[in-house]
Amino acid sequence: MSQSAYLPGPWQLHYHHDRHCFRICTKEGTTILELPAQEDEEWRNTLHLLAAAPKLYEALRELLASQEEALLRDELGCECERCNQARYHAYQALGNAEGRVALKAGDPGSV
């Protein structure tokens, strides 16, 4: 996925009093998502995570690319189970974000 394949970040979280909702918007003000306001902390944390998606995506891509380059160039890298699992889940998350991993009805995370 190229940078232009999604609405460019950073995304911002705004509360709208008139509609009692939160909006995640681009820096230009385009609304990406509007969700009802709820009082619990878990809901607010989820909204912040959604708003951080472009930064997290780019950071994960860069981290994996730099790790691969170091492994190829210097043969440095950890192959322990924890690191292998982390890489597996990171590549799986990128695949989901880029639409390369098809979600099936009934799968967790499917819409």
C-alpha positions in Angstrom: 0.0 0.0 0.0 1.4 3.4 -0.9 1.0 6.5 1.2 -1.8 7.6 -1.1 -3.8 4.4 -0.7 -5.5 5.8 2.4 -6.5 9.2 3.6 -3.1 10.8 4.7 -2.3 11.2 8.3 -2.0 12.5 10.8 -5.6 11.9 11.8 -7.1 13.9 14.7 -9.8 13.1 17.2 -12.4 15.8 17.8 -15.4 15.9 20.1 -18.5 17.6 18.6 -20.8 18.9 21.4 -23.8 19.5 19.1 -24.0 15.9 18.0 -22.5 14.3 21.2 -20.1 12.3 19.1 -16.4 11.9 18.3 -15.0 12.4 14.8 -11.7 11.2 13.4 -10.7 13.6 10.8 -7.7 14.2 8.5 -5.7 17.4 9.1 -7.7 19.0 6.2 -10.9 18.3 8.1 -12.3 15.4 6.1 -14.3 13.1 8.4 -13.1 9.6 8.3 -15.3 8.2 11.1 -18.0 9.4 13.4 -18.8 7.5 16.6 -21.1 8.2 19.5 -19.6 9.6 22.6 -19.4 7.2 25.5 -18.2 7.9 29.0 -16.0 4.9 29.6 -12.2 5.0 29.4 -11.9 1.9 27.2 -14.1 3.6 24.5 -11.9 6.8 24.6 -8.7 4.7 24.4 -10.1 2.9 21.3 -10.9 6.2 19.6 -7.3 7.4 20.3 -6.0 4.1 18.8 -8.1 4.5 15.7 -6.9 8.1 15.3 -3.2 6.9 15.6 -3.7 4.3 12.8 -1.7 6.1 10.0 1.3 6.7 12.4 1.2 3.1 13.7 1.0 1.7 10.2 4.0 3.7 8.9 6.0 2.9 12.0 5.4 -0.8 11.7 6.3 -0.8 8.0 9.6 1.0 8.8 10.4 -1.1 11.7 10.0 -4.4 9.8 11.9 -3.0 6.8 14.8 -1.8 8.9 14.9 -5.2 10.7 15.0 -7.1 7.4 17.8 -4.8 6.0 19.9 -5.4 9.2 19.4 -9.1 8.9 20.4 -9.2 5.2 23.3 -6.7 5.6 24.8 -7.8 8.9 23.1 -11.1 9.6 22.0 -9.6 12.9 18.6 -10.5 14.2 16.9 -12.5 16.8 15.2 -15.8 16.0 13.7 -16.5 19.4 10.1 -17.6 19.6 9.0 -14.2 21.0 10.6 -12.3 18.1 9.3 -14.7 15.5 5.8 -14.4 16.9 6.1 -10.6 17.0 7.2 -10.5 13.3 4.4 -12.9 12.3 1.7 -10.8 14.0 3.3 -7.6 12.6 3.2 -8.9 9.0 -0.3 -10.2 9.6 -1.5 -6.8 10.8 0.1 -5.1 7.7 -1.6 -7.6 5.5 -5.0 -6.8 7.1 -4.3 -3.0 6.8 -3.3 -3.4 3.2 -6.3 -5.6 2.3 -4.0 -8.5 1.3 -5.5 -10.8 4.0 -9.1 -11.4 3.3 -11.4 -11.4 6.3 -14.2 -14.0 6.2 -17.7 -13.5 7.6 -17.6 -14.6 11.2 -13.8 -14.1 11.6 -12.8 -11.8 14.5 -12.4 -8.3 12.9 -14.6 -8.9 9.9 -17.2 -6.4 8.9 
